[in-house]
Amino acid sequence: MGQRVQGKVAIVTGAASGMGAADIRLLAEEGASVVAADVDKVRLDFQVAQLVEEGLSVTGVTLDVANPDDWASAVRTAEEIYGAVTVLVNNAGIHRTVGLEDTDQALWDQVIGINQTGVFYGMRAVVPSMRRAGGGSIVNIASIHGIVGTETATAYHASKGAVRSMTKQAACQYGREKIRVNSIDPGVIETQILVDARKHTDLEPMTQLIPLKRFGDAREIAHGVLFLASDEASFITGTDLVIDGGMIAIQ
């Protein structure tokens, strides 16, 4: 157990699996009190129960990031149990590999609602709490696909590009209040999405597009989150941390 975020109060979305699950574990191991949030209550309860059994300070809340009322409830829960929120990790997101002409309104609204509007709601909800705490750190999970393009996933690209831009705007607005706002751009990470994809496709040729010749691990993203959430990053705001094994360096 470490103390890199000792005494901090964090809300992490998409915490039931993948990168979010890695985030809540590492933040809690390093001393934070964590409100783990997800729309999937069954998986979330499983993750939280494991961490609590290990003696870590974690509370689960059901949260649909596209619902502002859920956000208000999550912040209220964090404050009632642990105190003012000082860390927000906007991790929840969905990916749909559908190109421009095949993207209908329902799909567009779903992806933008979760990936982009959900981040907006999250930042808006925690700023008053961070203000009461005298500052804080917001970490928005974007993607390298907010930087470079592919032949599909129109809505996903749009949403992640927007997250990067919103991050920079919020950093400019709230820096004077000691609220730092940064984004992380993961590359291809070993999550359930890849597990499912391997059932139908050989993904190993994709590793040849990555200088490190492998996909990333969720805990490697979590270490980036931990750094940006900690006081070690006290002079870092409005920037992107790319964690992609060098993938965009050769695109």
CORPE-V855652 format. One record per backbone hydrogen bond with DSSP energy under -0.5 kcal/mol. CO is the residue of the C=O (numbers start at 1). NH is the residue of the N-H. If there is no record, write none. Layout:
CO,NH + CO,NH
//
This chain:
3,6 + 4,231 + 5,8 + 8,10 + 8,33 + 9,86 + 9,87 + 10,35 + 11,89 + 12,37 + 14,17 + 14,20 + 17,20 + 17,21 + 18,22 + 19,23 + 20,24 + 21,25 + 22,26 + 23,27 + 24,28 + 25,29 + 26,30 + 27,32 + 28,31 + 29,2 + 30,5 + 31,7 + 32,34 + 33,10 + 34,36 + 34,59 + 35,12 + 35,37 + 36,61 + 37,14 + 37,15 + 38,63 + 39,41 + 40,44 + 41,45 + 42,46 + 43,47 + 44,48 + 45,49 + 46,50 + 47,51 + 48,52 + 49,53 + 50,54 + 51,56 + 52,55 + 56,58 + 57,34 + 59,36 + 61,38 + 63,65 + 64,67 + 66,68 + 67,70 + 67,71 + 68,72 + 69,73 + 70,74 + 71,75 + 72,76 + 73,77 + 74,78 + 75,79 + 76,80 + 77,81 + 78,82 + 78,83 + 86,137 + 87,11 + 88,90 + 88,139 + 89,13 + 89,91 + 90,141 + 96,98 + 98,154 + 99,103 + 100,103 + 102,104 + 104,108 + 105,109 + 106,110 + 107,111 + 108,112 + 109,113 + 110,114 + 111,115 + 111,116 + 112,116 + 112,117 + 113,118 + 116,120 + 117,121 + 118,122 + 119,123 + 120,124 + 121,125 + 122,126 + 123,127 + 124,128 + 126,130 + 127,131 + 128,132 + 129,133 + 130,134 + 130,135 + 131,134 + 136,180 + 137,88 + 138,140 + 138,182 + 139,90 + 139,141 + 140,142 + 140,184 + 143,146 + 144,147 + 144,148 + 153,157 + 154,158 + 155,159 + 156,160 + 157,161 + 158,162 + 159,163 + 160,164 + 161,165 + 162,166 + 163,167 + 164,168 + 165,169 + 166,170 + 167,171 + 168,172 + 169,173 + 170,174 + 171,175 + 174,177 + 174,179 + 175,178 + 178,136 + 178,180 + 180,138 + 181,238 + 182,140 + 183,241 + 184,142 + 184,186 + 185,243 + 186,144 + 187,189 + 188,216 + 189,191 + 190,218 + 191,194 + 191,195 + 192,196 + 193,197 + 194,198 + 195,199 + 196,199 + 197,200 + 197,201 + 201,203 + 203,206 + 203,207 + 204,207 + 205,208 + 206,209 + 207,210 + 210,213 + 216,190 + 217,220 + 217,221 + 218,222 + 219,223 + 220,224 + 221,225 + 222,226 + 223,227 + 224,228 + 225,229 + 226,230 + 227,233 + 230,233 + 231,234 + 233,236 + 235,237 + 239,183 + 240,242 + 241,185 + 241,243 + 243,187 + 244,247 + 245,212 + 246,249 + 246,250 + 247,250 + 248,251
//
